[in-house]
Amino acid sequence: MAEEKKRVLLTLSLDKAEELETISKEMGISKSALVSLWIAENSRK
């Protein structure tokens, strides 16, 4: 079964947006996947 998802809008400074793009390309994942990974790694369990 597919995971339910919600679209969100983020506003980042130009340099942070470029950094997000660069890191996601280096890792071979989407920007959404990178943000999800960061949240999962930094969430309080």
ROSE-4610 file (N, C-alpha, C; in Angstrom, 1 decimal, always signed):
// ROSE-4610
residu = [M/M/M/A/A/A/E/E/E/E/E/E/K/K/K/K/K/K/R/R/R/V/V/V/L/L/L/L/L/L/T/T/T/L/L/L/S/S/S/L/L/L/D/D/D/K/K/K/A/A/A/E/E/E/E/E/E/L/L/L/E/E/E/T/T/T/I/I/I/S/S/S/K/K/K/E/E/E/M/M/M/G/G/G/I/I/I/S/S/S/K/K/K/S/S/S/A/A/A/L/L/L/V/V/V/S/S/S/L/L/L/W/W/W/I/I/I/A/A/A/E/E/E/N/N/N/S/S/S/R/R/R/K/K/K]
num = [1/1/1/2/2/2/3/3/3/4/4/4/5/5/5/6/6/6/7/7/7/8/8/8/9/9/9/10/10/10/11/11/11/12/12/12/13/13/13/14/14/14/15/15/15/16/16/16/17/17/17/18/18/18/19/19/19/20/20/20/21/21/21/22/22/22/23/23/23/24/24/24/25/25/25/26/26/26/27/27/27/28/28/28/29/29/29/30/30/30/31/31/31/32/32/32/33/33/33/34/34/34/35/35/35/36/36/36/37/37/37/38/38/38/39/39/39/40/40/40/41/41/41/42/42/42/43/43/43/44/44/44/45/45/45]
x = [+0.8/+0.0/+0.9/+0.6/+1.4/+1.2/+2.3/+2.3/+1.6/+0.7/+0.0/+1.0/+0.9/+1.9/+1.2/+1.8/+1.3/+2.4/+2.0/+2.9/+3.1/+4.3/+4.7/+5.5/+5.5/+6.3/+7.3/+8.5/+9.6/+10.2/+10.5/+11.2/+12.6/+13.6/+15.0/+15.8/+16.9/+17.7/+18.3/+18.8/+19.3/+20.5/+21.4/+22.5/+22.1/+21.1/+20.6/+19.9/+19.2/+18.5/+19.5/+20.5/+21.6/+22.3/+22.5/+23.2/+22.3/+21.0/+20.1/+20.2/+20.2/+20.2/+21.5/+22.6/+24.0/+24.1/+23.7/+23.7/+22.9/+21.6/+20.7/+21.3/+21.9/+22.5/+23.7/+24.5/+25.7/+25.2/+24.1/+23.7/+22.8/+22.4/+21.6/+20.1/+19.6/+18.3/+17.6/+16.3/+15.5/+15.7/+15.3/+15.4/+14.4/+13.2/+12.2/+12.8/+13.4/+14.0/+15.1/+15.9/+16.9/+16.3/+15.3/+14.6/+14.0/+13.4/+12.8/+13.8/+15.0/+16.1/+16.6/+16.7/+17.2/+16.2/+14.9/+13.9/+14.0/+14.1/+14.1/+15.3/+16.5/+17.7/+17.7/+16.9/+17.0/+15.7/+14.8/+13.6/+13.8/+13.0/+13.1/+12.2/+12.7/+11.9/+11.5]
y = [-1.2/+0.0/+1.2/+2.2/+3.4/+4.3/+4.9/+5.8/+7.1/+7.5/+8.8/+10.0/+10.9/+12.0/+13.4/+14.4/+15.7/+16.7/+17.5/+18.4/+19.6/+20.1/+21.2/+22.2/+23.4/+24.5/+25.0/+25.1/+25.6/+26.8/+27.8/+29.0/+29.0/+28.9/+28.9/+30.0/+30.4/+31.4/+30.8/+31.5/+31.0/+30.1/+30.4/+29.6/+28.2/+28.2/+27.0/+26.1/+26.7/+26.0/+25.4/+26.1/+25.5/+24.4/+24.5/+23.5/+22.2/+22.4/+21.3/+20.6/+21.3/+20.7/+20.0/+20.6/+19.9/+18.6/+18.7/+17.5/+16.4/+16.7/+15.7/+15.0/+15.8/+15.3/+14.4/+14.8/+14.0/+12.7/+12.7/+11.4/+10.6/+11.2/+10.5/+10.3/+11.3/+11.2/+12.5/+12.5/+13.8/+14.7/+15.9/+16.9/+16.5/+16.0/+15.5/+14.4/+13.5/+12.3/+12.8/+13.7/+14.3/+14.9/+15.7/+16.4/+15.3/+14.3/+13.2/+12.5/+12.2/+11.5/+12.3/+13.6/+14.5/+14.5/+14.6/+14.5/+13.2/+12.1/+10.8/+10.7/+11.2/+11.1/+12.0/+13.1/+14.1/+14.1/+13.2/+13.2/+12.6/+13.1/+12.6/+11.4/+10.3/+9.0/+8.7]
z = [+0.0/+0.0/+0.0/-0.8/-0.9/+0.3/+0.7/+1.9/+1.5/+2.4/+2.2/+2.3/+1.5/+1.5/+1.5/+1.9/+1.9/+1.3/+0.4/-0.2/+0.7/+0.9/+1.7/+0.9/+1.2/+0.6/+1.5/+1.1/+2.0/+1.3/+2.1/+1.6/+2.2/+1.3/+1.7/+1.1/+1.7/+1.1/-0.2/-1.1/-2.4/-2.1/-1.2/-0.9/-0.3/+0.6/+1.2/+0.1/-0.7/-1.8/-2.7/-3.1/-3.9/-3.2/-1.9/-1.1/-1.1/-0.9/-0.9/-2.2/-3.3/-4.6/-4.8/-4.4/-4.6/-3.8/-2.5/-1.7/-2.2/-2.6/-3.1/-4.4/-5.3/-6.5/-6.2/-5.2/-4.8/-4.2/-3.5/-2.9/-3.8/-5.0/-5.9/-5.5/-4.7/-4.2/-4.4/-4.3/-4.5/-3.3/-3.6/-2.4/-1.4/-1.8/-0.8/+0.0/-0.6/+0.1/+1.0/+0.6/+1.5/+2.8/+2.6/+3.7/+4.6/+4.0/+4.8/+5.6/+5.0/+5.6/+6.8/+6.6/+7.7/+8.9/+8.6/+9.6/+10.4/+9.6/+10.3/+11.2/+10.7/+11.5/+12.7/+12.7/+13.7/+14.6/+14.3/+15.1/+16.5/+17.4/+18.8/+18.8/+19.3/+19.3/+20.7]
